[in-house]
Amino acid sequence: MILAMEKTPIRLTDLFRYYKALPHQIAALGELEQQILHFCPDCFDRNQEWYSTWCHAVEPPSAVDWLISRYQVSKVSGHNEALFDDVFMNDLNMLVHSAKMTSVNQRIMLLAQTCHETGGFRWMKELADGTDYNNRADLGNGPNDGPKFKGAGAIMLTGRYNYQRFYQWLKSTKGIDDSKIMEIGCDYVADTYPFTSAICWIEENKWAAACDRGSIYETTRILNGGYNGMNDRLKYHKLACQYIKE
């Protein structure tokens, strides 16, 4: 039996098929990383071809023109450009195109409002543990759904019902059948679809049209239900106007 196992090579794709960020899996991947680095010290540099393939497997970079740049995100958020990888930037610009938020006013408002909602993109997941959302029928949640489907992404997609709608939207409009949206929930959506997860909400609330009209008060009222955090929103809006001009 041992000999048979030794003759069967391990495939990394098999490891990630069962990966759930459990402590023993994290420890094993750390050991594997050290072994790889021993033989290939620059294997995990961001300019490696495999990393580019990993980041762009869902959406090739050539398919999305960046109408909001990494430089603009950095200047408006106040964080270093290196913190915003290609997955983040591609998903942001996918939202710009898919939600038809391509005008100057729309891009300014999108960047300003999402910066406020996430603390300059520091928090792409709701800080609370989500247990308060358990058994919320209005969100489509069952007894243990709250933490799994708590707020994720730029405008905090929340609840099993809304996650399911996003999953169906991605499948029907982009041809991407990504079961991990429902299997993993918040952590996966926040990391993989931080912006496109907001598209269903934007379309239903006609937020793109409001952003195009250019009133930060109107867009805040639709997004927030009131005018919470207006000083912070105005600060980000002023910065976005400075760095997005055409």
C-alpha positions as CSV (number, residue, x, y, z in Angstrom):
1,M,0.0,0.0,0.0
2,I,2.8,2.4,0.8
3,L,4.6,1.6,-2.4
4,A,1.4,2.3,-4.4
5,M,1.1,5.7,-2.8
6,E,4.7,6.6,-3.5
7,K,4.2,5.9,-7.2
8,T,1.3,8.3,-7.4
9,P,2.6,11.9,-7.8
10,I,0.9,14.8,-6.0
11,R,-0.7,17.5,-8.1
12,L,-1.0,21.0,-6.7
13,T,-4.5,21.2,-8.3
14,D,-5.5,18.3,-6.2
15,L,-4.3,20.0,-3.0
16,F,-6.3,23.2,-3.7
17,R,-9.4,21.2,-4.6
18,Y,-9.8,20.4,-0.8
19,Y,-8.2,23.6,0.5
20,K,-10.2,25.4,3.2
21,A,-7.5,27.4,5.0
22,L,-7.4,24.9,7.9
23,P,-4.4,25.1,10.2
24,H,-2.8,21.9,9.0
25,Q,-3.2,23.0,5.4
26,I,-1.7,26.4,6.0
27,A,1.3,24.7,7.7
28,A,1.8,22.2,4.9
29,L,1.7,25.0,2.3
30,G,4.3,26.9,4.2
31,E,6.6,23.9,4.2
32,L,6.0,23.4,0.5
33,E,6.8,27.1,-0.1
34,Q,10.1,26.8,1.7
35,Q,11.1,23.8,-0.4
36,I,10.2,25.5,-3.7
37,L,12.1,28.6,-2.7
38,H,15.2,26.5,-1.9
39,F,15.4,25.4,-5.5
40,C,13.8,28.5,-7.1
41,P,14.5,31.6,-5.0
42,D,12.6,34.0,-7.4
43,C,9.7,31.6,-8.0
44,F,7.2,33.8,-6.2
45,D,8.2,37.2,-7.7
46,R,5.1,38.9,-9.1
47,N,6.7,39.1,-12.6
48,Q,6.6,35.4,-13.0
49,E,4.5,34.1,-15.9
50,W,2.6,31.6,-13.7
51,Y,1.5,34.4,-11.4
52,S,0.1,36.4,-14.3
53,T,-1.8,33.3,-15.4
54,W,-3.1,32.8,-11.9
55,C,-4.4,36.3,-11.6
56,H,-6.0,36.5,-15.0
57,A,-7.5,33.1,-15.5
58,V,-11.0,34.4,-15.0
59,E,-10.7,37.4,-17.2
60,P,-7.7,38.0,-19.5
61,P,-6.2,41.4,-18.9
62,S,-6.5,42.4,-22.5
63,A,-10.3,42.0,-22.3
64,V,-10.6,44.9,-19.8
65,D,-9.3,48.4,-20.5
66,W,-8.3,50.1,-17.3
67,L,-10.4,53.3,-17.2
68,I,-9.3,53.7,-13.5
69,S,-5.6,53.2,-13.0
70,R,-3.6,51.8,-10.2
71,Y,-2.0,55.3,-9.7
72,Q,-5.5,56.9,-9.3
73,V,-6.6,54.3,-6.8
74,S,-3.4,54.8,-4.9
75,K,-3.7,58.6,-4.8
76,V,-7.4,58.7,-3.8
77,S,-7.1,55.9,-1.2
78,G,-3.8,57.2,0.2
79,H,-2.1,53.7,0.0
80,N,0.9,52.5,-2.0
81,E,0.3,51.3,-5.5
82,A,1.9,47.9,-4.7
83,L,-1.1,47.0,-2.4
84,F,-3.5,46.9,-5.4
85,D,-2.7,43.8,-7.4
86,D,-4.0,42.9,-10.9
87,V,-7.0,40.9,-9.5
88,F,-8.2,44.0,-7.6
89,M,-7.6,46.3,-10.6
90,N,-9.1,44.1,-13.2
91,D,-12.2,43.5,-11.1
92,L,-12.6,47.3,-10.4
93,N,-12.4,48.0,-14.1
94,M,-14.7,45.1,-15.0
95,L,-17.3,46.8,-12.8
96,V,-16.7,50.1,-14.6
97,H,-17.4,48.5,-18.0
98,S,-20.1,46.0,-17.0
99,A,-22.2,48.6,-15.0
100,K,-21.5,51.2,-17.7
101,M,-19.9,53.6,-15.3
102,T,-17.4,54.9,-17.8
103,S,-18.0,58.7,-17.7
104,V,-15.7,61.0,-15.6
105,N,-18.4,61.7,-13.1
106,Q,-19.2,58.0,-12.7
107,R,-15.6,57.0,-12.2
108,I,-15.0,59.8,-9.7
109,M,-18.1,58.9,-7.7
110,L,-17.4,55.1,-7.8
111,L,-13.9,55.6,-6.5
112,A,-14.9,58.2,-3.8
113,Q,-17.8,56.3,-2.4
114,T,-16.2,52.9,-2.4
115,C,-13.1,54.4,-0.7
116,H,-15.4,55.7,2.1
117,E,-17.3,52.4,2.4
118,T,-14.1,50.4,2.8
119,G,-11.8,52.8,4.7
120,G,-9.7,53.4,1.6
121,F,-9.9,49.7,0.6
122,R,-8.5,48.6,3.9
123,W,-11.7,46.6,4.8
124,M,-13.1,44.6,2.0
125,K,-15.1,42.4,4.5
126,E,-17.5,43.4,7.2
127,L,-15.6,43.7,10.5
128,A,-18.4,42.1,12.6
129,D,-18.5,38.3,12.6
130,G,-21.9,38.2,10.9
131,T,-23.7,36.1,13.5
132,D,-26.4,38.8,13.7
133,Y,-27.4,37.8,10.2
134,N,-28.3,34.2,11.1
135,N,-31.9,33.3,10.4
136,R,-32.5,36.6,8.5
137,A,-35.3,35.7,6.2
138,D,-35.0,39.0,4.4
139,L,-31.4,38.1,3.4
140,G,-32.3,34.4,2.6
141,N,-30.2,33.3,5.5
142,G,-30.6,30.1,7.5
143,P,-29.4,29.3,11.0
144,N,-25.6,29.3,10.2
145,D,-25.5,31.5,7.1
146,G,-24.7,34.9,8.8
147,P,-20.8,34.6,9.0
148,K,-20.5,32.9,5.6
149,F,-22.6,35.5,3.8
150,K,-21.7,38.6,5.7
151,G,-20.7,41.9,4.0
152,A,-18.1,41.5,1.3
153,G,-16.7,43.7,-1.4
154,A,-16.7,47.4,-2.1
155,I,-20.4,48.0,-1.1
156,M,-20.6,45.0,1.2
157,L,-22.7,42.4,-0.5
158,T,-24.7,40.7,2.3
159,G,-26.9,37.6,2.6
160,R,-27.3,34.2,0.9
161,Y,-29.9,35.7,-1.4
162,N,-27.6,38.4,-2.7
163,Y,-24.7,36.1,-3.1
164,Q,-26.8,33.7,-5.1
165,R,-28.0,36.6,-7.3
166,F,-24.4,37.6,-8.0
167,Y,-23.4,34.0,-8.7
168,Q,-26.3,33.7,-11.3
169,W,-25.3,37.1,-12.8
170,L,-21.7,36.0,-13.3
171,K,-22.8,32.8,-14.8
172,S,-25.4,34.3,-17.2
173,T,-23.5,37.4,-18.3
174,K,-19.9,36.3,-18.2
175,G,-20.2,32.6,-18.7
176,I,-18.3,32.0,-15.4
177,D,-19.8,29.2,-13.2
178,D,-17.8,29.9,-10.0
179,S,-19.3,27.6,-7.4
180,K,-16.8,29.0,-4.8
181,I,-19.0,32.1,-4.4
182,M,-21.6,29.9,-2.6
183,E,-19.3,27.3,-1.2
184,I,-16.9,29.7,0.5
185,G,-18.8,32.9,0.6
186,C,-17.5,36.2,2.1
187,D,-13.7,35.5,2.1
188,Y,-13.7,34.4,-1.5
189,V,-16.0,37.1,-2.8
190,A,-14.0,39.8,-1.0
191,D,-10.7,38.6,-2.5
192,T,-11.9,37.6,-6.0
193,Y,-14.8,39.8,-6.8
194,P,-14.5,42.9,-4.6
195,F,-16.2,45.2,-7.2
196,T,-18.2,43.1,-9.6
197,S,-20.1,41.7,-6.7
198,A,-21.8,45.1,-6.5
199,I,-23.2,45.2,-10.0
200,C,-26.6,43.7,-9.3
201,W,-27.2,46.3,-6.6
202,I,-26.0,49.1,-8.9
203,E,-28.3,48.0,-11.7
204,E,-31.4,47.6,-9.5
205,N,-30.9,51.0,-7.8
206,K,-30.0,52.9,-11.0
207,W,-26.9,54.1,-9.2
208,A,-24.8,54.5,-12.3
209,A,-27.2,57.1,-13.6
210,A,-27.2,58.9,-10.3
211,C,-23.3,58.9,-10.3
212,D,-23.3,60.4,-13.8
213,R,-25.4,63.3,-12.5
214,G,-22.5,64.1,-10.2
215,S,-24.2,64.8,-6.9
216,I,-22.4,63.2,-4.0
217,Y,-25.4,63.8,-1.8
218,E,-27.8,62.0,-4.2
219,T,-25.4,59.0,-4.6
220,T,-24.8,58.9,-0.8
221,R,-28.6,58.9,0.0
222,I,-29.1,55.9,-2.4
223,L,-26.2,54.0,-1.1
224,N,-26.4,54.7,2.5
225,G,-30.1,55.5,3.1
226,G,-29.0,58.8,4.6
227,Y,-26.0,61.0,4.7
228,N,-23.6,59.2,7.2
229,G,-20.0,60.0,6.9
230,M,-20.4,63.0,4.5
231,N,-17.2,64.7,5.5
232,D,-15.2,61.6,4.7
233,R,-17.1,61.1,1.5
234,L,-16.4,64.7,0.5
235,K,-12.7,64.3,1.2
236,Y,-12.5,61.3,-1.1
237,H,-14.6,63.0,-3.7
238,K,-12.3,66.0,-3.8
239,L,-9.3,63.7,-4.3
240,A,-11.0,61.7,-7.0
241,C,-11.9,64.9,-8.8
242,Q,-8.2,65.9,-8.6
243,Y,-6.9,62.7,-10.2
244,I,-9.7,61.7,-12.6
245,K,-10.1,64.4,-15.2
246,E,-10.8,62.6,-18.5
